[in-house]
């Protein structure tokens, strides 16, 4: 049994930075498969998700994942690697 349950994950960009041209896809199933086949460390890129939802644009990633029974939020840029076991909660001001 996996220690991870992906509740939601999205990957994409604003085409050319235009707020009216969102090019994003739901990658929840692909992220779940990546987590199930790894030790919780996943590189966020087109290869991991099997597609490029916004060709020629730098992509962003966001997800809500339950890790060992607790919900966590994750975000990064395309090409970054996330260790889903070791998230650091934000500090409050």
N, C-alpha and C positions, 0 to 999 in steps of 0.2 A: 504494500500500500504506500502510496506517495505521501510525503509530508507536505506537499503543495497542492492547493486547489486554486486554479485560476478562475476568478470571478469575472474579470473583464480585462482585456488588453487591446490597445489600439496603436497603430503604427502609420505614420504618414506625414504630410507637409501641406503647407499652403503653396499652391503652384505659383512660383515667381514671387512669393511673399504676399500675394493678393488675398485679402481676407474673404473674398467672395469665391475663391477657387480651392476649396478644401479637397484634398486627395488623400483620404485615410481609409484604412480597412480594419476590420475586427480580426485580430490575430490570437484570440483566446485559445483556440484549439491547437494552433501551432506552438504557442508558448507552453501549453500543458504538455505536449509531446516532448518539447525540448527539456523541460524540467524533469519529466519522467525518465528520460534517457541520460540525464547528467547528475552531477552531485550538487545541483542547485546553482551552478555558475553558467550563465548564458550570455553569449555575445549577441547584441542586437544589430541585425543587419538583414539585407535582402535574402541572403542564403538561408538564414535561420527560418524566415517566414515564407520562403519559396516564391517571392514576388517583389517587385518594386512598384509600390502604389503611386509614386510621384517621381517619374523619371526626370533626372537632371536637378532634383532638389534635395537638400539635406533633410533627412527625416528625423522625427521625434517619436518617442515611445512613452506610453503611460500604461500602468496596470494596477489592478487591485488583486492581491494574491493572499490567500490564507496560508500561513506558514505555521505548522505545528499548532493549529487551532486558533491562531490570532491573525486578524486582518492587518495587512501592511500595504502601503502604496509605494509604487516605484515609478521613476521617470528618468529618462536619459536621452542622449543624442544617438543617432545612428553611428555604429562602430564602437560604441562603448560596451563594456562587459559588466553585468550585474551579478553579484553574489547574493542570491535570494535568501540565503540563511542568515546573513549578517547585515540587516538593514539598521541604519542609525536614525532614530526618530529626530525630527527637527526640534530645535530649541525654541522655546517661546520667549517673546520679549516682554 
